Amino acid sequence: MTHDVEPLETGIWLAQLGNLATKCSRDALDIAACLRRGFHLALLAPRPLRHLVECSISEPEFEHLLERRAILPAALSLLGNSMNYSLTQLNSADGIEAEVWFSNECHGGCGTASVAPLAIFRAWLACLTGLQPSDEFDPVAPSLPTLRRSQSGRRPTLTEH
């Protein structure tokens, strides 16, 4: 972004993300409206977290994706360059599981849905809502690798980044 948007206070921002996560946990929802709200919250991220929560495209580009109903690219753009993700096909009845985590593996979240964009968005929200107002992040500080959650069995992976 070439302009600076006044950020929300960390506690308010986390509460708004939590509200969005609750709204997006329902089955009947407008995914485009939820993604748009998520994008706007990313723009309003507190300054200490902006290097972690930075979308990879501009707002006009994001809106263009939503207008074209390119929901998967829109959901992936929320991850920016500081987050990684994986998608796993679950049993056909369960749909898709997404996992999103920060590149330095300091924190992550999971989400499931019948379609990949919603699973990614839910995992993104879970990753961010798990942050605490007192968390301090240093993008250049070395971090020890954390153990990813264990899996009881190998499931086929659709995509990994």
C-alpha positions in Angstrom: 0.0 0.0 0.0 1.2 3.5 -0.8 -0.8 5.1 1.9 -1.0 4.6 5.6 -4.4 3.6 7.1 -4.9 4.3 10.8 -4.7 0.9 12.5 -7.1 -0.5 15.0 -5.9 -1.1 18.6 -4.7 -4.7 19.0 -7.5 -5.9 21.3 -10.2 -4.3 19.2 -8.7 -5.8 16.0 -8.5 -9.3 17.5 -12.1 -9.0 18.7 -13.3 -8.0 15.2 -11.4 -11.0 13.8 -13.1 -13.2 16.4 -16.5 -11.8 15.4 -15.7 -12.6 11.7 -14.6 -16.1 12.6 -17.9 -16.7 14.4 -19.9 -15.4 11.4 -17.9 -17.5 9.0 -18.3 -20.7 11.0 -21.9 -21.0 9.8 -22.6 -23.0 6.7 -24.8 -20.5 4.9 -22.7 -17.5 4.3 -21.6 -15.1 1.6 -17.9 -16.0 1.2 -17.2 -12.9 -0.9 -18.5 -10.6 1.8 -16.5 -12.5 4.5 -13.3 -12.3 2.4 -13.9 -8.6 1.8 -14.3 -8.0 5.6 -11.2 -10.0 6.2 -9.3 -8.0 3.7 -10.4 -4.7 5.3 -9.4 -6.0 8.7 -6.0 -6.9 7.3 -5.6 -3.3 6.2 -6.5 -2.2 9.7 -4.0 -4.5 11.4 -2.1 -2.9 14.3 1.3 -1.5 13.3 3.3 -4.1 15.2 1.5 -6.9 13.2 1.4 -5.3 9.8 4.5 -7.2 8.6 2.7 -10.4 9.4 -0.8 -9.5 8.1 -0.1 -8.0 4.7 -2.1 -9.0 1.7 -0.2 -9.7 -1.5 -2.5 -7.5 -3.7 -4.1 -4.0 -3.5 -7.7 -3.4 -2.7 -8.8 -2.7 -6.3 -7.1 -6.0 -7.4 -8.9 -7.8 -4.5 -12.2 -6.3 -5.5 -11.6 -7.3 -9.1 -11.0 -10.9 -8.0 -14.3 -10.9 -6.1 -16.2 -9.4 -9.0 -14.9 -12.2 -11.2 -15.8 -14.7 -8.5 -12.2 -15.8 -8.3 -12.6 -16.8 -4.7 -9.6 -19.1 -4.3 -7.1 -16.4 -5.5 -8.8 -13.8 -3.3 -8.5 -16.1 -0.2 -4.9 -16.9 -1.0 -4.0 -13.2 -1.4 -4.9 -12.7 2.3 -2.0 -14.9 3.2 0.5 -12.4 1.7 4.2 -13.3 1.9 4.4 -14.0 5.6 2.1 -17.1 5.8 2.3 -20.6 4.4 -0.6 -23.0 3.9 -1.4 -26.6 3.1 -4.6 -28.2 1.9 -5.6 -31.7 2.6 -8.5 -33.6 1.1 -10.5 -35.3 3.9 -13.0 -38.1 3.5 -15.4 -37.1 0.8 -18.1 -36.2 3.4 -15.7 -34.0 5.4 -14.4 -31.8 2.6 -11.1 -30.0 2.8 -8.8 -29.1 5.7 -6.5 -26.1 5.4 -3.7 -25.2 7.7 -2.2 -21.7 7.7 0.9 -20.7 9.6 3.4 -17.9 9.8 6.7 -18.4 7.9 8.7 -18.4 11.2 6.2 -21.0 12.5 5.4 -19.0 15.6 1.7 -19.7 15.3 -0.8 -21.4 13.1 -4.5 -22.3 12.6 -6.7 -24.9 10.9 -10.0 -24.7 9.1 -12.3 -27.1 7.3 -15.0 -26.6 4.7 -16.5 -28.2 1.7 -14.5 -25.9 -0.6 -10.8 -24.8 -0.5 -11.3 -21.0 -0.4 -13.5 -21.2 2.7 -11.2 -23.7 4.4 -8.2 -21.4 3.8 -10.1 -18.4 5.0 -11.2 -20.2 8.2 -7.6 -21.3 8.8 -6.4 -17.8 8.3 -8.9 -16.5 10.8 -7.9 -19.2 13.3 -4.3 -18.4 12.9 -4.9 -14.7 13.5 -7.4 -15.0 16.3 -5.0 -17.2 18.2 -2.6 -14.2 18.6 -2.6 -12.5 21.9 -2.5 -8.7 22.4 0.8 -9.2 24.3 2.5 -11.2 21.5 5.6 -9.5 20.2 6.8 -10.4 16.8 10.3 -9.7 15.4 10.4 -10.6 11.6 14.2 -11.0 11.7 14.5 -12.9 15.0 15.5 -16.5 14.5 12.9 -19.0 15.8 13.2 -22.6 16.6 11.1 -24.8 14.4 8.0 -25.9 16.2 6.4 -29.2 15.7 3.5 -29.2 13.4 0.5 -30.9 14.8 0.7 -34.7 14.6 -1.4 -36.6 12.1 -2.7 -40.0 12.9 -2.5 -41.0 9.3 -1.2 -39.7 6.0 -3.8 -37.9 4.0 -3.3 -36.9 0.4 -2.3 -33.3 0.1 -3.9 -31.2 -2.6 -1.4 -28.3 -2.5 1.4 -27.2 -0.3 3.2 -23.9 -0.2 
